[in-house]
Amino acid sequence: MSSVSVVRKTAILAAVSALCVARPARAWSPAVNYALNCQGCHLADGSATPDLVPPLQGSVGRLVHVPEGRAYLVRLPNVASTTLSDAETAELLNWVVERFGAGERPREFAPFTAAEVALRAFRRVSLAPGARETVALEVPIAELAFYDEAASAWRVDELAYTVHVGTSSRDLPLSATLEVRARQ
Ligand code: HEC
């Protein structure tokens, strides 16, 4: 486990990937949300664009076999940054798994839930002018893992990770560095 402490004298939104978005006025079905949010890159049939976008068939169904794969899907930048609510994002991911991974997903696939897709390292604090508060955000080490295709394994690189903090993803005045070291 790693944690980051931040002290700020005004109200802040602190997040590893901060999102500040307007909610759509009405809810759409997952199929429509796919068309609006994903299809521009993944095409209607989830097929690949060589050198740019991987295919969804043969991928999503396999990724949901392991917790790291589920976590990877949730934090894909284009999934995490939609204007959809957590519940709608969970519903969309379940739709994507059924639509493109039905043949490969585990038979007892547990659907994504709103809680699972919620931002992890996120806390909103309201402070009076001049007041201070320490905000501790925990980032489980598994959330830094990525899939190393050459080694066919999940890996966490021993690197220095920069964590940005601010009022939204476009206003990130604070940053800190986390170092990840191998267990002895
Ligand atoms: C701007 C283009 C773009 C949009 C929009 C987009 N994606 Fe992606 N997606 C990518 C790229 C590129 C990758 C490859 C991994 C990466 O670079 O993040 C990817 C990877 C993925 C993967 C993992 C596939 C693999 O084998 O690693 C899934 C699943 C996925 N996207 C689902 C979605 C969903 C669901 C949406 C809509 C909410 C969406 N994407 C929107 C470009 C996009």
Boltz pocket constraint, residues with backbone or C-beta under 6 A from the ligand:
constraints:
  - pocket:
      binder: B
      contacts: [[A, 33], [A, 34], [A, 37], [A, 38], [A, 39], [A, 40], [A, 41], [A, 42], [A, 52], [A, 53], [A, 54], [A, 55], [A, 56], [A, 59], [A, 60], [A, 73], [A, 76], [A, 77], [A, 78], [A, 79], [A, 82], [A, 92], [A, 93], [A, 96]]
      max_distance: 6.0
